[in-house]
Amino acid sequence: MMAETWRLILLLMPLIAGAISIFFSFRLMKRFRTPFAGSFFYYMVFLYIFGTYSVAGAGILEHLLTRMEVDQKVIHSARLYAAFLGIPFLALAKFMFLKSIIDFFQKKPSGLFIALYFLVFLGALVLFGFYMVRLTRFKLGEYQTMIDIQRWVFVGFMIILYLSAFFYIFLLSAKLRDIPAKKYIRVFASWYLAFMVLCVGSLALSSYHSLFRQLFLLFFLSWHLIPLLFMNIYMNKHQDQDSELQEDFESRLIAFAAQHEISKRECDVVRLICRGLSNQEISDNLFISLQTVKDHTHRIFVKTGVRNRVQLSNLIR
């Protein structure tokens, strides 16, 4: 009886922590209204659905069916079906995590990346579904093999995704001039590298003892409270001030554009010049050619009577 009570507590703790994480991420999204905070909130929502349904739900179902002395093949089938139905939520969760990082650097995911990402998950879903149709023909040992394959595919996916995100962050953050932002995004990456290590380690050991499965769920849903706390501290310290400065800059930019008859597209170029972006970076951000950026810049210089970017920035600031 005592053992079952502790199992219930260990099961409820991550579910409650996950719900609290969603609440705090929602508050951050509503308060700061940045693309980064919005994408991170949806990452939390989809991850919680997957963790609750496919991980916690599968564990609860297995426990109940075992107590009812149901055949082991039926129990394994239930676990596999729960994982199968959770794949779309997992795909959406991890995509929103990657998008939140891309949003932080004010970039957009390429169409090719989005297409390849979801094609891989669609292929995994179809392949998994093919084996689900053949479940009735499985022997008991084959069920366990299928569960082991599912576990190791998930482990491999987590390693690839979070390592890629980690190196992507360190590569792009090297170009950031904002020191607090650079420190923040790198600490954020380190938290999620630790998250990956703890989840992968506990999941890899889950076949040896059921405790490791519960530890995996605990890390999987509860860990986000730590980076969320850090996000809240960072945004409270920097984002409010940045928002006020941005609002003030925008009002001056609008007045400046009206005074010098700057077009909307030229205004976009001026905004990015004042942020310190190069011609190539402006081209990438606005999805226009490098030559078009140079043409816009030349016309802006002629209209405002300046000779370089520094003089242009000083006119607005």
Wavefront OBJ file of the C-alpha trace (Angstrom):
o trace
v 0.000 0.000 0.000
v 2.813 2.398 0.916
v 4.643 1.602 -2.347
v 1.527 2.423 -4.391
v 1.098 5.706 -2.520
v 4.644 6.743 -3.377
v 4.142 5.728 -7.007
v 1.047 7.931 -7.132
v 2.955 10.851 -5.588
v 5.824 10.416 -8.057
v 3.286 10.390 -10.868
v 1.360 13.464 -9.713
v 4.438 15.621 -8.990
v 5.584 16.005 -12.613
v 2.000 16.478 -13.835
v 1.452 19.332 -11.362
v 4.891 20.817 -12.128
v 4.169 20.628 -15.851
v 0.859 22.445 -15.389
v 2.605 25.145 -13.344
v 5.228 25.495 -16.112
v 2.496 26.075 -18.688
v 0.880 28.703 -16.433
v 4.149 30.643 -16.030
v 5.028 30.383 -19.720
v 1.539 31.705 -20.555
v 2.069 34.675 -18.230
v 5.425 35.421 -19.859
v 3.861 35.262 -23.330
v 1.024 37.620 -22.351
v 3.282 40.046 -20.553
v 6.123 40.434 -23.043
v 4.413 39.413 -26.315
v 7.659 38.415 -28.030
v 7.772 35.675 -30.703
v 10.279 33.784 -28.537
v 7.946 33.676 -25.513
v 4.968 32.711 -27.697
v 6.744 29.799 -29.366
v 8.071 28.592 -26.021
v 4.551 28.599 -24.552
v 3.244 26.345 -27.354
v 6.282 24.104 -26.880
v 5.247 23.668 -23.253
v 1.606 22.945 -24.164
v 2.368 20.267 -26.771
v 5.079 18.707 -24.599
v 2.679 18.488 -21.661
v 0.016 16.807 -23.806
v 2.544 14.249 -25.015
v 3.982 13.651 -21.541
v 0.568 13.366 -19.905
v -1.012 11.164 -22.532
v 1.803 9.024 -23.938
v 4.084 8.717 -20.905
v 1.999 9.190 -17.750
v -1.197 7.852 -19.347
v 0.570 4.764 -20.623
v 2.044 4.130 -17.168
v -1.329 4.485 -15.446
v -2.981 2.207 -17.996
v -0.261 -0.412 -17.592
v -0.623 -0.298 -13.788
v -4.405 -0.711 -13.940
v -4.295 -3.525 -16.486
v -1.628 -5.349 -14.465
v -3.782 -5.178 -11.334
v -6.670 -6.569 -13.371
v -4.373 -9.457 -14.386
v -4.843 -8.710 -18.082
v -2.699 -10.600 -20.594
v 0.784 -9.103 -21.057
v 0.283 -8.797 -24.819
v -2.718 -6.528 -24.225
v -0.711 -4.402 -21.765
v 2.158 -3.980 -24.239
v -0.327 -3.138 -27.017
v -1.850 -0.411 -24.850
v 1.574 1.126 -24.213
v 2.422 1.097 -27.916
v -0.909 2.634 -28.930
v -0.466 5.439 -26.369
v 2.987 6.224 -27.788
v 1.678 6.080 -31.378
v -1.121 8.580 -30.724
v 1.301 10.942 -28.986
v 3.755 11.248 -31.907
v 2.010 14.283 -33.545
v 2.134 16.202 -30.242
v 5.805 15.332 -29.802
v 6.555 16.539 -33.340
v 4.763 19.840 -32.719
v 6.421 20.309 -29.310
v 9.958 19.910 -30.581
v 9.270 22.066 -33.636
v 8.020 24.888 -31.397
v 11.145 24.519 -29.246
v 13.363 24.975 -32.306
v 11.178 27.842 -33.511
v 11.479 29.599 -30.143
v 15.266 29.581 -30.528
v 15.053 30.836 -34.119
v 12.636 33.555 -32.960
v 15.100 34.693 -30.293
v 17.626 35.463 -33.034
v 14.849 37.167 -35.059
v 15.144 34.744 -37.933
v 12.609 32.593 -39.770
v 12.782 28.802 -40.289
v 13.276 27.961 -43.944
v 10.497 26.215 -45.855
v 12.873 23.354 -46.672
v 13.664 22.784 -42.992
v 9.954 22.756 -42.048
v 9.112 20.352 -44.886
v 11.967 17.934 -44.049
v 11.197 18.041 -40.328
v 7.556 17.072 -40.698
v 8.283 14.572 -43.486
v 10.596 12.693 -41.113
v 7.879 12.589 -38.458
v 5.258 11.573 -41.008
v 7.514 8.736 -42.113
v 7.987 7.634 -38.493
v 4.225 7.769 -37.917
v 3.487 5.675 -41.035
v 6.159 3.113 -40.145
v 4.954 2.894 -36.558
v 1.363 2.596 -37.790
v 2.338 -0.278 -40.090
v 3.644 -2.260 -37.127
v 0.616 -1.329 -35.033
v -1.630 -2.969 -37.649
v 0.422 -6.153 -37.313
v 0.250 -6.211 -33.473
v -2.148 -9.148 -33.364
v 0.506 -11.317 -35.012
v 3.229 -10.386 -32.530
v 4.594 -12.833 -30.037
v 5.218 -11.626 -26.464
v 8.949 -11.208 -27.057
v 8.314 -9.153 -30.190
v 6.221 -6.686 -28.199
v 9.156 -6.055 -25.887
v 11.468 -5.633 -28.872
v 9.076 -3.058 -30.341
v 8.964 -1.152 -27.053
v 12.784 -1.181 -26.867
v 13.048 0.127 -30.457
v 10.534 2.854 -29.669
v 12.551 3.841 -26.585
v 15.883 4.040 -28.432
v 14.431 5.947 -31.381
v 13.081 8.494 -28.915
v 16.464 8.671 -27.155
v 18.245 9.236 -30.484
v 15.754 11.913 -31.480
v 16.232 13.821 -28.220
v 20.022 13.675 -28.508
v 20.009 14.950 -32.111
v 17.471 17.711 -31.480
v 18.865 19.181 -28.270
v 22.510 18.881 -29.329
v 21.669 20.610 -32.621
v 19.843 23.362 -30.735
v 22.780 23.735 -28.331
v 25.376 24.177 -31.086
v 23.041 26.401 -33.130
v 22.649 28.731 -30.145
v 26.386 28.924 -29.476
v 27.122 29.550 -33.157
v 24.612 32.393 -33.586
v 25.133 33.911 -30.136
v 28.791 34.541 -31.016
v 27.540 37.314 -33.334
v 25.411 39.016 -30.665
v 26.647 42.386 -29.451
v 24.165 42.447 -26.571
v 26.162 40.812 -23.748
v 23.170 40.103 -21.425
v 21.264 38.520 -24.336
v 24.288 36.406 -25.283
v 24.728 35.204 -21.691
v 21.015 34.521 -21.335
v 20.597 32.398 -24.463
v 23.740 30.392 -23.688
v 22.591 29.635 -20.133
v 19.200 28.691 -21.611
v 20.978 26.273 -23.984
v 22.952 24.761 -21.105
v 19.773 24.134 -19.092
v 18.290 22.219 -22.007
v 21.486 20.272 -22.611
v 21.231 19.130 -18.978
v 17.535 18.363 -19.565
v 18.485 16.126 -22.501
v 21.158 14.280 -20.494
v 18.825 13.599 -17.540
v 15.924 12.454 -19.754
v 18.087 10.234 -21.950
v 19.885 8.724 -18.951
v 16.712 7.875 -17.036
v 14.955 6.557 -20.153
v 17.921 4.380 -21.110
v 17.834 2.801 -17.633
v 14.041 2.403 -17.535
v 14.205 -1.217 -18.710
v 16.118 -2.127 -15.510
v 13.700 -0.654 -12.964
v 10.307 1.078 -13.114
v 11.670 3.862 -10.873
v 13.712 5.197 -13.800
v 10.533 5.564 -15.883
v 9.044 7.720 -13.153
v 12.262 9.738 -12.937
v 12.097 10.261 -16.711
v 8.569 11.662 -16.417
v 9.688 13.861 -13.512
v 12.546 15.358 -15.556
v 10.472 15.504 -18.749
v 7.695 17.665 -17.274
v 9.253 19.336 -14.216
v 12.645 20.522 -15.494
v 11.160 23.467 -17.427
v 10.399 25.310 -14.182
v 14.133 26.084 -13.868
v 14.682 27.770 -17.285
v 11.283 29.470 -16.903
v 12.414 31.050 -13.629
v 15.588 32.209 -15.356
v 13.572 33.554 -18.327
v 11.366 35.535 -15.947
v 14.359 37.112 -14.198
v 16.042 38.005 -17.498
v 12.944 39.469 -19.140
v 11.968 41.474 -16.059
v 15.437 42.993 -16.014
v 15.932 43.626 -19.738
v 12.772 43.212 -21.772
v 10.699 45.996 -20.169
v 13.518 48.457 -20.697
v 14.078 47.224 -24.255
v 10.360 47.573 -25.010
v 10.315 51.182 -23.796
v 13.401 52.003 -25.836
v 11.929 50.269 -28.865
v 8.650 52.169 -28.544
v 10.523 55.474 -28.234
v 12.728 54.609 -31.210
v 9.707 53.698 -33.342
v 8.013 57.030 -32.642
v 11.187 58.893 -33.655
v 11.587 56.704 -36.732
v 8.013 57.458 -37.880
v 8.582 61.195 -37.486
v 11.959 60.905 -39.258
v 10.403 58.993 -42.172
v 7.626 61.568 -42.576
v 10.104 64.454 -42.509
v 12.382 62.976 -45.201
v 9.702 61.209 -47.282
v 11.118 57.757 -46.502
v 9.018 54.899 -47.936
v 7.786 51.965 -45.816
v 10.394 49.585 -47.255
v 13.149 52.164 -46.830
v 11.937 52.606 -43.249
v 12.434 48.859 -42.692
v 16.006 49.206 -43.954
v 16.661 52.205 -41.689
v 15.360 50.262 -38.673
v 17.788 47.392 -39.317
v 20.695 49.757 -40.045
v 20.130 51.344 -36.629
v 20.237 47.873 -35.074
v 23.726 47.429 -36.526
v 22.923 44.803 -39.154
v 25.109 44.454 -42.252
v 23.734 44.709 -45.797
v 23.721 40.907 -46.087
v 21.873 40.516 -42.768
v 19.311 43.125 -43.867
v 18.880 41.189 -47.123
v 18.255 37.962 -45.188
v 15.813 39.601 -42.759
v 13.712 41.364 -45.391
v 13.980 38.593 -48.024
v 15.275 40.975 -50.690
v 18.447 40.869 -52.773
v 21.717 42.391 -51.599
v 21.667 44.840 -54.512
v 18.158 46.005 -53.544
v 19.416 46.729 -50.019
v 22.268 48.790 -51.453
v 19.845 50.700 -53.700
v 17.527 51.466 -50.769
v 20.482 52.570 -48.629
v 21.763 54.900 -51.359
v 18.337 56.542 -51.756
v 18.028 56.931 -47.966
v 21.451 58.643 -47.816
v 20.443 61.006 -50.648
v 17.092 61.911 -49.042
v 18.578 62.528 -45.592
v 21.872 64.115 -46.702
v 24.087 61.731 -44.709
v 27.247 60.000 -45.858
v 27.317 56.845 -43.727
v 25.356 54.605 -41.375
v 26.638 56.258 -38.203
v 25.351 59.670 -39.286
v 21.986 58.114 -40.223
v 21.653 56.408 -36.824
v 22.584 59.622 -35.005
v 19.840 61.533 -36.832
v 17.206 59.250 -35.293
v 18.722 58.600 -31.899
l 1 2 3 4 5 6 7 8 9 10 11 12 13 14 15 16 17 18 19 20 21 22 23 24 25 26 27 28 29 30 31 32 33 34 35 36 37 38 39 40 41 42 43 44 45 46 47 48 49 50 51 52 53 54 55 56 57 58 59 60 61 62 63 64 65 66 67 68 69 70 71 72 73 74 75 76 77 78 79 80 81 82 83 84 85 86 87 88 89 90 91 92 93 94 95 96 97 98 99 100 101 102 103 104 105 106 107 108 109 110 111 112 113 114 115 116 117 118 119 120 121 122 123 124 125 126 127 128 129 130 131 132 133 134 135 136 137 138 139 140 141 142 143 144 145 146 147 148 149 150 151 152 153 154 155 156 157 158 159 160 161 162 163 164 165 166 167 168 169 170 171 172 173 174 175 176 177 178 179 180 181 182 183 184 185 186 187 188 189 190 191 192 193 194 195 196 197 198 199 200 201 202 203 204 205 206 207 208 209 210 211 212 213 214 215 216 217 218 219 220 221 222 223 224 225 226 227 228 229 230 231 232 233 234 235 236 237 238 239 240 241 242 243 244 245 246 247 248 249 250 251 252 253 254 255 256 257 258 259 260 261 262 263 264 265 266 267 268 269 270 271 272 273 274 275 276 277 278 279 280 281 282 283 284 285 286 287 288 289 290 291 292 293 294 295 296 297 298 299 300 301 302 303 304 305 306 307 308 309 310 311 312 313 314 315 316 317
